Amino acid sequence: MITNRWRRWIGTALVALTLAACQTVNPATGKKEFTPFMSPSDEIQLGQQEHPNVVKQFGGVYDDPKVAGYVAAVGGRLAANSELADLEFTFTVLNSPIVNAFALPGGYVYVTRGILSLFNSEAELASVLGHEIGHVTARHTAKRYNQAMFTGILGAGVGIALGSQAANDLIAYGSQLYLLGYSRDQEYQSDELGIRYMNRAGYDPYASADMLRALQAQDALEARLAAGDARSRPPEFFSTHPNTENRINRAEALAADSGVAPGARPRLRDRYLDAIDGMLYGDDPEQGLIRGRTFWHPKLRFTFTVPEGYRLINTADAVLVQGSEGDGAIFTLSGAEEGAATTAVMATAWKQLAGDRPLGQVETLTINGMEAATGAARARTQGGEVVARIVTIRYSPTRAYHFLLVTPVDLVERLSEGLRRMTYSFDRIHEDEVDRIKPLRIRVVTVRRGDTATSLARQMAVDDHHLERFLVLNGLETGNELRAGDRVKLVVAQ
């Protein structure tokens, strides 16, 4: 006798078998693939839908026609030599200092200005754009999505057959893991396709390995800068792209297999350096600037300084202040109803940040001539009991800023003085101070007789590790000699 459970299982299996018959030809490989859940038109629709969200998440589009036009021209040349030459690709430079590049289905390819600062030739730029184009032409997102959907169907059948919700949950969890990133094989395939498109477009295919070395050097530098710091570094290129020496070796082998001799094609270094000369580096002043332990916002005209040993992280919605002992703060802006008491403005912000938890110890104070209020409450987190304190500063009748300080209970006495000094350091930037802090930019200079990496590194407008940063920025290693007439990149304030 066939029970309802087995009828559902048989029905699910028949659906799966029917879907398996739905195959399309992959444009990059020419092979038939099982992709019934996402068609090429679906990919275009998904890319169109998610493009505005990606732009918003990464600080918007970098508004420099010279840089944007150059990247689009290089990308267009590569896309025209891909298997989807008729697809309307969109190349976007994101206004973010994070080092990353990625693609959405449907031909949406993104590079951050952070990653552009590390390249030293047009060929290196072409290699990363070609790699991301490869993800589009090989339909990697569609394959991941279809695999997840198919796994879900089979999981539903297994769960029904076994009468086990746990089986369903396990399969669903596996599907989520599958969607977190491209597989190693897909990354290798995109490397291969990128080199294919570079070669067809006339670029030096050996630049692909050098591009990977540049990103690997940056990743290693970030690791050294974070040495001894238990806090994790922000996710960058190698959080979504495998970082292996084997991948570099494969890129070199693929370049050799292309039949192009090393050095036979120009890298177009000068053309690339001309394009990025003057490009913004690091934080955008429109979003605030971090200089050491001080945060400046020349547009909104305020500043504050964090205690020694704390780290500032600037995001689109807030400034994060991160300590090393489970303590930290969130700094946010809110509107304020004109005429409302500062304590009432604080209560509204507290509700948004901490929910319905009662706020006690409320008192008013003055910070650098501005009305302020503070209050605190205890809370229990996964890490233990903490004291959460809010400090609200009334910048103007209709604008207020808030520090939400979170400190483990047993550290309050030791850390409270430093955090209090941070909130009291909040002050207005006056008219004559607005231009005091300059944004950082890439400046290309010509090496003169007698210049060395060390002497040029001293001109870098960075807080520390001047030589290491200079070497990574220019794709150099310790011991490389500079020759008069060479062109190199510096980070300068201007």
Steps between C-alpha positions, in 0.01 A plus 500: 500500500639841399465749782460876455858543619633277221270662244662835588846341479427349158356830380810684615725248328304536174532878519874465552532261205297734280718795598813297427388482139503880479852577383658804340836551332754698702629781273852491645555125492258378232387224736141413584406590856207449733366853563118487504450744787682801357495586132730759336211747503454431872869580553461837329194578710682403820797719412275796424316450827808472721720762332360797700539307825865419427576862412340622823675239713844597367481876543350588163664544161841666497422825320811547287429480126867445417527188717150369426535549126839332495379192690193474278714520186734222616208288616314554175802387301513177699124440490507539121745210491287277723234249402231750602615789283137595433418533871492859622761493775505773765834586666480700823774651718376498859590781738652270759854462640440127549709286266251295300354413162193291420219450252125455495328283242381680191829680433545726804870522590637703791843614614565721802739792488681315777596220264585743219761665721698174514533432128798627304397443140199483274575131448457434875167684494398295196582178685262569789226629268544194278473274804170659606368489142581128514265454794224652284569310179538167683169570678647416840222671695236310305676172570527573871136600518382197307712268712349649814145470364554143384655410834195649670265288291691183577522602863124539516460151355748348744333675789159372396625148443677487835237699683784720624493880521864479606588366156327798339683741730836338430456516123380861522806592707723340238328703230573821689867406525506433127377851427765672712759513223627355177662161514873460448434341160286797398774742604754301300265498203457878522877542511523291183224696327649832607834407345316384187330840465822689577683307231228560245497873580876526457605533866799334662351186661788475749357807676235275657755337730646841589152629583455212741841567653407865554184402684683233696760757608226737616332221693830409666561866590157524662579184696827652626326823596247299699765281668432473869153643448226249579248699298429366156588706196229624265409248231680577176588331172623168637197455724305412183785401266731214603850617582739220412847479354361223282263748338791727407693205357195396298467854361862492386450161336186620322687805372778276368243275332360803316803497272597858587864535598575685829559867428365477146211732573509838680336529842383860428628617837518871418148507362371342820694734728374802306141379550520461879726798572306715749252225592362514853671262742352377828194671645286741301469840678129492417476204739751622759874446538700291745840637594667285761268501803298801383186504289433817300190579299568821308158500336296457819768693693575293806791300639583267788799294615500144637728378780832338422462133406158548340423460132273717286294342224299729273182360343220654296265510800720536808853525635609195698748533786654161571692410814705189558327373816142456386430871534413756238257762383265590219485863390191608309311807383130568535259779442349682797163664530556870548397596852516143634708449814839337443401221742198427279722490190730259687207279600393468135852407391534253789182322393633467146836367620400293805131429460269512803771449761443761777756782509616617842747741656378775267666836543571811294838658436685733264769396253703774333211744532239255369209358696543129573340220694605154612348185644596138553365148541634153558456226242602141457671394179662179379828632636359576843346794683570846363418861579345683205523879527362753255630854470292735285644834386270766358702642213217730390126535568428242228810276508642273769786252524509191719773283648380157613778363720506128584742387771529169690394556861836400644682751274281806558715648775822464301368610160237758583741794529637452148154457352377807684787701352395374155147634539632828639732534201200538269509853364396714208741564215508875445506672163874564507568131579298338222795476263745399771467129426552412136379182331762253382564446131719294271771717347730366229854638513814446295801357677797736502868420530577408860141407592454169679198306616575615855529869411183495290313305767566783746279720282203267550218662698427188706513443875748212511696236305590752232749281313286187509199691367708662225635164384159333489342799326760479223530125467859508628697279735768589752824544313348606167696794363328802353639665188485867411204548266288224655149602602364398840190562709491691827216563741483874567265740678361761266 
